[in-house]
Amino acid sequence: MAANLTITDALIVGGGHAGLSAALTLYRGLHTCIVFDTHQPRNKWDTPVHIMPTWDDQKAEEKRKISREELLKSGLIRFVDFGIEEVSKTGNGLFRVVDTRGEAWLGRKLLLSIGSTNLFPSIGGYEENFARGIFPCMLQFGYELRGVSSAGLLAVDTLASVPHASMLAQDAYKFTDNMTVYTSANPELAHAMQNELGSYGIAVDDREIIRLMPGPSKADVTIKFQDGAEKTEGFLVHRPGTRVASKLASQLGLEITEFGDIRVSPPFCQTNIPGVYAAGDCASPMKIIPNAISMGAYAGAGIARELPRAVTGNAAC
Ligand SMILES: Cc1cc2nc3c(=O)[nH]c(=O)nc-3n(C[C@H](O)[C@H](O)[C@H](O)COP(=O)(O)OP(=O)(O)OC[C@H]3O[C@@H](n4cnc5c(N)ncnc54)[C@H](O)[C@@H]3O)c2cc1C
């Protein structure tokens, strides 16, 4: 398919919280943007949003919808609901992206706000219970779970670390009377966790976990151990690792951090490739909506300041 000849000020790949926030800042600077989006946020479970002022206990999808409506009113933002598969820098310093239909688009600047992918541990039943009975953060999910008689933390995979697991176990202990850290056949870690948390009254269990199953009610999860025993907890805590899974980062030659995120420099979220910015979950270990919105706003400001005055003053996209 032939390239769309219009050159847009900014191409935004990813229309989640970060991308929408950047588009808002850019239209306020009279710049045109195209936002490409496949509508597959990392929180695909669309659990109610917490720790986001004005949006407590509401749906993220609804927030995105309202944000889009606001942006469309400007006449400067266009939405294309297809994924971007290819990205390159042209000889004359523009960016060219190609969507899943093969349609090409040109822009002066490029923002990646593509989110990131969860890396789940290989324990059977983990993924089915994630966001139902296994929760990554108690400050987001604990309040609704308060008062359960017992809960557990899976100190496995990315959480097989004393400082990280201790912090999240102590967070969780505020919402339950009995807290157990499960180290799943890792005696060295179990010993270290016992030393760290024993005095707080948090138990450590090192039996090997072979399966996680939905329990009888609400967020219950039943843990099946290698020895055949089972135990049901009111909820489990575990934070999976994440990484930027998109091939766009490698097509552009973007630097990736040890945590699997695109490396950007604060505050304006520039990457190592001039003219390319990245914001939100894909570019920060702080993966919460307020941070994605903040990074999007800064990236929008950085892009706007690199762009010349709009040629037409106020051209519709
Ligand atoms: C279970 C769960 C619950 C959570 N609860 C909360 C909470 O209560 N409060 C909170 O603050 N945070 C919460 N978070 C974190 C929050 O969801 C993220 O921090 C936030 O969504 C990040 O926004 P983002 O725009 O960076 O990425 P995303 O919201 O993941 O959006 C990225 C967008 O980019 C699109 N995309 C990706 N690649 C392409 C491509 N090649 N072409 C076109 N489009 C593309 C995707 O389809 C998606 O729409 C939760 C996360 C999880 C997993």
The ligand as a MOL file (V3000), in Angstrom:
LIG
                    3D

  0  0  0     0  0            999 V3000
M  V30 BEGIN CTAB
M  V30 COUNTS 53 58 0 0 0
M  V30 BEGIN ATOM
M  V30 1 C -3.5530 -6.5500 36.9980 0
M  V30 2 C -3.0440 -5.1210 36.9810 0
M  V30 3 C -3.7020 -4.1640 37.7430 0
M  V30 4 C -3.2370 -2.8540 37.7520 0
M  V30 5 N -3.8920 -1.9480 38.5550 0
M  V30 6 C -3.4380 -0.6830 38.5920 0
M  V30 7 C -4.0650 0.2820 39.4430 0
M  V30 8 O -5.0280 -0.0180 40.1450 0
M  V30 9 N -3.5640 1.5500 39.4520 0
M  V30 10 C -2.4830 1.9080 38.7000 0
M  V30 11 O -2.0730 3.0590 38.7670 0
M  V30 12 N -1.8810 1.0210 37.8690 0
M  V30 13 C -2.3250 -0.2560 37.8070 0
M  V30 14 N -1.7080 -1.1660 36.9790 0
M  V30 15 C -0.5980 -0.7130 36.1230 0
M  V30 16 C -1.1600 0.0210 34.9020 0
M  V30 17 O -2.0830 -0.8140 34.2170 0
M  V30 18 C -0.0300 0.4410 33.9610 0
M  V30 19 O 0.9730 1.1130 34.6820 0
M  V30 20 C -0.5580 1.3650 32.8540 0
M  V30 21 O -1.5600 0.7250 32.1140 0
M  V30 22 C 0.5860 1.7870 31.9330 0
M  V30 23 O 0.0810 2.5570 30.8860 0
M  V30 24 P 0.8310 2.5490 29.4810 0
M  V30 25 O 0.1030 3.5130 28.6350 0
M  V30 26 O 2.2760 2.7130 29.6640 0
M  V30 27 O 0.6570 1.0530 28.9370 0
M  V30 28 P -0.6810 0.2240 28.5770 0
M  V30 29 O -1.8270 0.6690 29.4260 0
M  V30 30 O -0.2760 -1.2200 28.6870 0
M  V30 31 O -0.9890 0.6200 27.0860 0
M  V30 32 C -0.1280 0.2940 26.0320 0
M  V30 33 C -0.9560 0.3340 24.7430 0
M  V30 34 O -0.0890 0.2060 23.6230 0
M  V30 35 C -0.7120 -0.6430 22.6720 0
M  V30 36 N 0.3350 -1.1720 21.7820 0
M  V30 37 C 1.3880 -1.9530 22.1120 0
M  V30 38 N 2.1410 -2.2210 21.0400 0
M  V30 39 C 1.5490 -1.6050 19.9940 0
M  V30 40 C 1.8460 -1.5070 18.6090 0
M  V30 41 N 2.9350 -2.0990 18.0850 0
M  V30 42 N 1.0250 -0.7840 17.8050 0
M  V30 43 C -0.0720 -0.1700 18.3170 0
M  V30 44 N -0.4000 -0.2400 19.6330 0
M  V30 45 C 0.4000 -0.9350 20.4510 0
M  V30 46 C -1.4200 -1.6810 23.5080 0
M  V30 47 O -2.4480 -2.3270 22.7870 0
M  V30 48 C -1.9540 -0.8110 24.6520 0
M  V30 49 O -3.2330 -0.2940 24.3460 0
M  V30 50 C -2.1330 -2.4830 36.9610 0
M  V30 51 C -1.4840 -3.4490 36.1640 0
M  V30 52 C -1.9250 -4.7640 36.1820 0
M  V30 53 C -1.2090 -5.7930 35.3360 0
M  V30 END ATOM
M  V30 BEGIN BOND
M  V30 1 1 1 2
M  V30 2 1 2 3
M  V30 3 2 2 52
M  V30 4 2 3 4
M  V30 5 1 4 5
M  V30 6 1 4 50
M  V30 7 2 5 6
M  V30 8 1 6 7
M  V30 9 1 6 13
M  V30 10 2 7 8
M  V30 11 1 7 9
M  V30 12 1 9 10
M  V30 13 2 10 11
M  V30 14 1 10 12
M  V30 15 2 12 13
M  V30 16 1 13 14
M  V30 17 1 14 15
M  V30 18 1 14 50
M  V30 19 1 15 16
M  V30 20 1 16 17
M  V30 21 1 16 18
M  V30 22 1 18 19
M  V30 23 1 18 20
M  V30 24 1 20 21
M  V30 25 1 20 22
M  V30 26 1 22 23
M  V30 27 1 23 24
M  V30 28 2 24 25
M  V30 29 1 24 26
M  V30 30 1 24 27
M  V30 31 1 27 28
M  V30 32 2 28 29
M  V30 33 1 28 30
M  V30 34 1 28 31
M  V30 35 1 31 32
M  V30 36 1 32 33
M  V30 37 1 33 34
M  V30 38 1 33 48
M  V30 39 1 34 35
M  V30 40 1 35 36
M  V30 41 1 35 46
M  V30 42 1 36 37
M  V30 43 1 36 45
M  V30 44 2 37 38
M  V30 45 1 38 39
M  V30 46 1 39 40
M  V30 47 2 39 45
M  V30 48 1 40 41
M  V30 49 2 40 42
M  V30 50 1 42 43
M  V30 51 2 43 44
M  V30 52 1 44 45
M  V30 53 1 46 47
M  V30 54 1 46 48
M  V30 55 1 48 49
M  V30 56 2 50 51
M  V30 57 1 51 52
M  V30 58 1 52 53
M  V30 END BOND
M  V30 END CTAB
M  END
